[in-house]
């Protein structure tokens, strides 16, 4: 298992309950594939550095986890599909 840091941004045009549901869904995606969540930080609503899909703000979340490649690839695949995720970044902390 490798250490990963995953940051994702959820759009602000949905309700606060829906934002938390999206964050929980993506935590579950990792844990269902065998990842161990070390830390989960809700960074709150912040202004984006530049406009993305006509949005100027987003809810930021940071997950630190131990996972294998299967869990991270599934997270990446579903984050690209989900319309509520504006951007995501996965960093391997081993390097």
C-alpha positions as CSV (number, residue, x, y, z in Angstrom):
1,X,0.0,0.0,0.0
2,X,1.2,3.5,-0.9
3,X,0.5,6.8,0.8
4,X,-1.6,9.2,-1.3
5,X,-2.9,12.7,-0.9
6,X,-6.1,13.4,-2.8
7,X,-7.7,16.8,-3.1
8,X,-11.0,17.4,-4.8
9,X,-13.2,20.4,-5.4
10,X,-17.0,20.1,-5.3
11,X,-19.1,22.8,-7.1
12,X,-21.0,25.3,-4.9
13,X,-24.2,25.4,-7.0
14,X,-25.5,22.3,-5.1
15,X,-26.8,22.4,-1.5
16,X,-24.6,21.9,1.6
17,X,-26.1,18.5,2.3
18,X,-25.4,17.4,-1.2
19,X,-21.8,18.6,-0.9
20,X,-21.3,16.4,2.2
21,X,-23.0,13.5,0.5
22,X,-20.6,13.8,-2.5
23,X,-17.6,13.9,-0.1
24,X,-18.9,10.8,1.8
25,X,-19.5,9.0,-1.5
26,X,-15.9,9.5,-2.5
27,X,-14.6,8.5,0.9
28,X,-16.6,5.3,0.5
29,X,-15.2,4.6,-2.9
30,X,-11.7,4.5,-1.4
31,X,-12.6,2.4,1.6
32,X,-14.7,-0.1,-0.4
33,X,-11.6,-0.9,-2.4
34,X,-9.5,-1.5,0.6
35,X,-8.0,1.9,1.2
36,X,-7.4,3.2,4.8
37,X,-8.3,6.8,5.3
38,X,-5.7,8.4,7.6
39,X,-7.0,12.0,7.5
40,X,-10.0,13.7,6.0
41,X,-10.1,17.5,6.0
42,X,-13.0,19.6,4.9
43,X,-11.3,22.9,3.9
44,X,-14.5,24.7,3.2
45,X,-15.6,27.0,0.5
46,X,-12.8,28.9,-1.2
47,X,-12.3,31.0,-4.3
48,X,-10.8,29.3,-7.3
49,X,-7.6,30.6,-8.8
50,X,-9.3,30.8,-12.1
51,X,-12.9,30.3,-13.4
52,X,-13.7,26.6,-14.1
53,X,-17.0,25.8,-15.9
54,X,-18.2,29.3,-15.1
55,X,-17.7,28.7,-11.4
56,X,-15.6,31.0,-9.2
57,X,-15.8,29.1,-5.9
58,X,-15.7,25.5,-4.7
59,X,-15.8,23.3,-1.6
60,X,-12.3,21.9,-1.1
61,X,-11.6,18.5,0.5
62,X,-8.3,16.8,1.3
63,X,-7.9,13.0,1.9
64,X,-4.7,11.4,3.1
65,X,-4.9,7.6,2.8
66,X,-3.0,4.4,2.3
67,X,-4.3,2.6,-0.8
68,X,-3.4,0.3,-3.6
69,X,-3.5,1.3,-7.3
70,X,-7.0,-0.2,-7.8
71,X,-8.7,2.1,-5.2
72,X,-6.9,5.2,-6.6
73,X,-7.7,4.4,-10.2
74,X,-11.4,3.8,-9.3
75,X,-11.5,7.2,-7.4
76,X,-9.9,8.9,-10.5
77,X,-12.4,7.2,-12.9
78,X,-15.5,8.2,-10.9
79,X,-14.2,11.7,-10.1
80,X,-13.9,12.3,-13.9
81,X,-17.5,11.1,-14.5
82,X,-19.2,12.9,-11.6
83,X,-20.6,16.3,-12.6
84,X,-20.4,17.6,-9.0
85,X,-16.6,17.3,-8.9
86,X,-14.9,20.4,-10.6
87,X,-11.3,19.2,-10.3
88,X,-9.3,16.5,-8.4
89,X,-5.6,15.8,-7.9
90,X,-4.0,12.6,-6.7
91,X,-0.4,12.8,-5.3
92,X,1.7,9.8,-4.5
93,X,3.6,10.8,-1.3
94,X,6.1,7.9,-1.6
95,X,8.2,9.7,-4.2
